[in-house]
Amino acid sequence: LPRYLRLAYQFGRFLRSSPAQVALPGMGDLCLEDFLAANGYAQAFGPDLLYPMLSVVCTCSYASVRTYPAALIVDYFAGKYGLSGAQCRAHEGTREAVAKLAQPVARRVTGATVREVRPSQAGGRPHVEWSSGGGADGATSHREAFDEVVVATQVSAARRLLRPAAEASEGADCEVYDALGSFRCERFRVLLHTDASLMPARRRDWSPLNLVVSPTGSAASVTVWMNAIDEKLRQSLSAPVFQTWNPVTEPRPEAVEADVAFERPIVDPAAVRAMEKLARCQGRGSLWLVGSHTRCCSPVSAGFFTPFSSSRSARTCVARCRSSRTASLPPSRWPSGSAST
């Protein structure tokens, strides 16, 4: 059989058989690479097909894909291809999710540099320290108490914010801090641009997601045709716009609108244990953590994890705050320390 048909057969077998295979004793604890070997998948199936696909889905390197817990990968594909019906999507996209989460917020502070978060101690309230300004007159420092604090950042930033509290005390502060330190992260670039040379040469071959696999690359690359995946962009843009993760070929400098780097936590056995510890610590000291590092779930972009985990944290926070006197006041009568940020 041709190579692509052999790979297609292996992928079909994986979709059909892996849910039952991962349920066998000991299989659910294996990493993806060991799971494929233990169940007799062709040696080329991972490197030639599955790993590049998951490198893009998880925005991580091939090495990190190999160490992913097999149970999470199987769950993702089972949901995505309709075997479990577990795939969740935001009907109106992330913009609508963000708008709904922000709607009840009475006070917003933007352009600030948060320097420290201190969970509550001995019945007190958590504190946040930040600075604003920073122009010719210098930055202005602020320290304020809140009913609850939700830290929705990358894992390295969350650990940095909690470091002073962990160094000054013991118990829950140190437990959360230590759990955050269990994550290894990878850093990749993503570019927003208008250079169509990163797409297939023939326009009729363009698709919403266009993968490139370099024989020497540590991860796959993907260029997203933004006009094709977002109805609002399709209506408002007059020319094609692209988003490229981990570019193999650099777009023309004059075509680049944004070039940023971001960190992604690597999901390995140590990370799974840390996620379980963070789940037990949620709400201690009126501190809540939100992000892809807080939920052991199927691999998808962090854009899904953050609204999902933040909505769950928000529901619990609201339930706790509704029983308190200050939170029951309308926003116009809240004390300054009770305002949400």
N, C-alpha and C positions, 0 to 999 in steps of 0.2 A: 504494500500500500504506500501511496505517497506520504511524505512526512506530515503534512497538514491533516490528512485523514486519520493517521495514527494518533495525533494529538487530539483531534476532535473526538475520537473514540474514547481516549483516556479521560477527557473532560466529561463526556456523557456518563462514563462509568463512575467518576467522582461524584457527580450530582446525584446519581441514582443510588449509589452504595454507601457513600460516606456517612450519612446520618445513622445507619445501622452499625457501621464499623466503629464510629466514635463512641457508641454506647456500650461496646464490649469492655469487659474488665481491663483496666489499665490504659486503654486507648485514649480516653479523654484527658489524661494527664500528659500526653506526649506533645512535643512541639511539632510543627507542621512537617518539617523535613523527616523526622523519625516516623511520623504517622504514615507518610507516603511510602517510605521504605518498608515499614512493617506490613502494609497491606498490598504490596506487590505492584505498585504503579510503576510505569515505565520510567527509567532513569531520566529521560529527557523531558518528561511531563512537567516537572517543577521548573527547571531553569528556562525551558523554551516557551512555556505558556502560563502556568499558574503564578510563578513568582513575578514576572513582569506585570501581569494583571493586578496582583495584590500590591506591588510596589506603588502603582498609581492610586489604587483605592485607599491604601493606608498612608500614602505619601511618606514612604520610608525606603530604606535600602533593601537590596536582596538579602543581605545578611540578617537584617531584622525580620524580614518575612519568614525566613527559615526557622527562626526561634519563636514565632508567634504560636500561642496555644492552639493546637489543632481544633479543639472544640469551638473556639470562637470563629475560626475560618469556616468550618462546616456549617455553623449556625447562620453565618452571613450568606453563604451561597444558597442554603435551604430557603431562607426568607426571600432573597432577591429573585430566585427563579420559581417562586410560587409553591415550594414544597411544604412550607410551614405557614405561609400567610403572615409572617412576622415583620415584613418590611414596612417601615413608617416613613411618610413623607409629609413635609409642610406644604399644605395646599397652595398657599400664596407666597411661598419662598421665605427666606430668612428675614427679608425686610419686614414682612408682616409679623413674623414671630417677635422680632425686636420691638416693633411698634406696640404690640400688645403687652409685652413685658414692661415696657417703659411707661405705658399710659397712666397707671396709678401713682407714679412717682411724683411727689409734690415738690421736690427740690433736686436740681441737677447742678453739679460742679464739674466743669470741663476744663481742660488745659492745665490740670494740676498734676504735680508729681507726688505720688503717695510714697512715703518713706518708711512707715512702720505701722503694723497692726498689732495691737495688744488685746488678746482675748480677756474676757472678764475674769476676775478673781474674787473669791470669797463673797459672792453675792453682788458684786459691783457690776459695772457696765463695760463693754469693750470700748477701746479707744483707737482712733485713727489719727496719725500724724501725716500731714502733707504740706507742700509749699506751692504757692501760686505766684504769678508775676514773673520776676526774674529779668525785668528790663533794666533801664538805666538806674532805677531806684532800688534795685535788688529784689530778691524773692521775699515773700511774706510767709512765715511759718504759721501753721494752724494745728491745733490739737483739739479733738472733739469726741465726746462720748455718744454712742448710739445704742439703740435697743438690741439690734442684731447687725452683724457685719458679714456680708457675702463677698468672698474674694474670688473673682472670675478672671483669672489670669493664667498665663502659662505656668507650668509647675516650677520652673526655676525662679520666676518672679514671686510666686507665692512663698517659696522658701526664704527668699531674701527679705520679704516683708515681715516674716515671723521670726527671723533670726534673733533680734534683740530680746524678744519675750522669752524665747527658748533658752538663751544664754543666761537670763536673769532668774529663771525659775525651773521647777521640775513638774512632772506629771503630764497633764494633757498637752500643754504647750510643747514639751519636748517630744511627746509621742507623735504628734502631727508633723513636727519639724523633721524628725527622723524618718518618718514614712515618706515625706516629700523628697528626702535625700536618697531614697532607694531607686529613683527613676534615672535611667540613662536617656539622653536626648540626642537626636540628630538634627542637623541644621541644613535646610535647603532654601533655594531661591525660587521666587515666583515673580514673573514679569507680566505686566499688562502692556500690550503693544498693538501695532497695526501692520506688522510686517508679515505679509501673506507667504513669504518664502519659507516659513516654518511649517506651512501646510503642504499636503500632497500637491505635486506639480499640476495635475489635472483637476480643475474645479469640480468636476462631477464625482471625484473621489473624496471630496471633503465630507467629513462627518462631524457631529458635535464634539466627539472626543477622538483625538488623533495621536496614537501612541508611537513612540520611536524607541527602539531598543538598540543600544550601542554594544558591540561585542566586548568593549573594554570598560563600559560604564558600571558603576556600583549600584545604579538604580535606573529604572526606566524614565522616560520623559513623556509628558503629555501636553498637547496644545489644545485648549478648549476654545471652540468657536462660540464666543459669547452670544452673538446674534441668534444662533440656532437653539440655545437652551433657555433664553429668557425672553418672554413675550414682550415685556416692557422695553427691553433693549432693542429688540427687533423693530419695534415701532418708532423708537426715538433716534436710532443711529442710522446715518446715511451711508456708512462704509463699514466693512468688516472689522471687528475688534477681537483680539485673541488674548488668552491668558495661558502662559506657558510655565509649567512647573519643571524644575531641574532641566533647563535647556541644554541640549546637545550642541545645537548651533545657536549662536547669539544673534538676536535680531539687530537690524540696523539701529545705531544709537539714536538717530533722529526719530525713529518710530516708537521708541520706548516711552510710555506714559508713567510707568511706575516700576521700580525694581526693589523688591524687599526680600528679606530673609526671615524665616520663622523656624521655631523649634517644634519638634514633635516628639513626645515621649515614646520610647521603645517599649512595646508590650512583650515582656518575657516573664518567667516565673517570679522573679523578684518584684517586678511591677505589679503582678496580679496579687501577690501577698500585701504589697503596699496599698493597693486599692481596697482590699478587704479591711485593712486597718483604718484607712481614712473613712470608710463607710461607718465603722463603729464610733469614730470620733466626731462625726457630723453633729453640729449643734452644741458641742462642749464649749464652754466659755462664750456662748452666743456667737460662735464662729462657724461659718459655712463655706465650704470649698466647692467650686464649680469648674468643670472643664473635662477634657477627655481623660485626664488622669484620675478622675474620681469615680468612674463607672466602668466596670469590667464587662464589656459588651462587644458586639460585632464590630469589625473595623469599618469605619466610615470617616468622612471628614469631620473635624472638630466642630464644624458648623452645626452638626446634628447634636453632638454631645452637649454643647453648652446650653442651648435652649431647653433640652430635655432635663439635664441635671439641675439647671437653674429653676425651672418650673417646679420640680419636685422640692428643692430647697425652699423656694418661695412659699409653696403651700404650707410647709411645716412652720416656717417663720411666721406666716400670717396667723396660723392657728395659735401659736404661742403668744404673739403680740396682742391678739384680740382679747386675751384674758388679762392684759395689763392695763393700767389706768391711762398712761400716756398714749398708748397706741389707739385707744378708743376715741380720742379727740379728733375732730376734723382737722385737716392739714392747716387751716388758717389759725388754729389754736394750739398747734404743737409747740412745745418748747424747742429752742434751737437745737438742743442735743438730740431730739427725737426725729429730726428730719431725715428722710432717706437720701442716700447719695449713691 
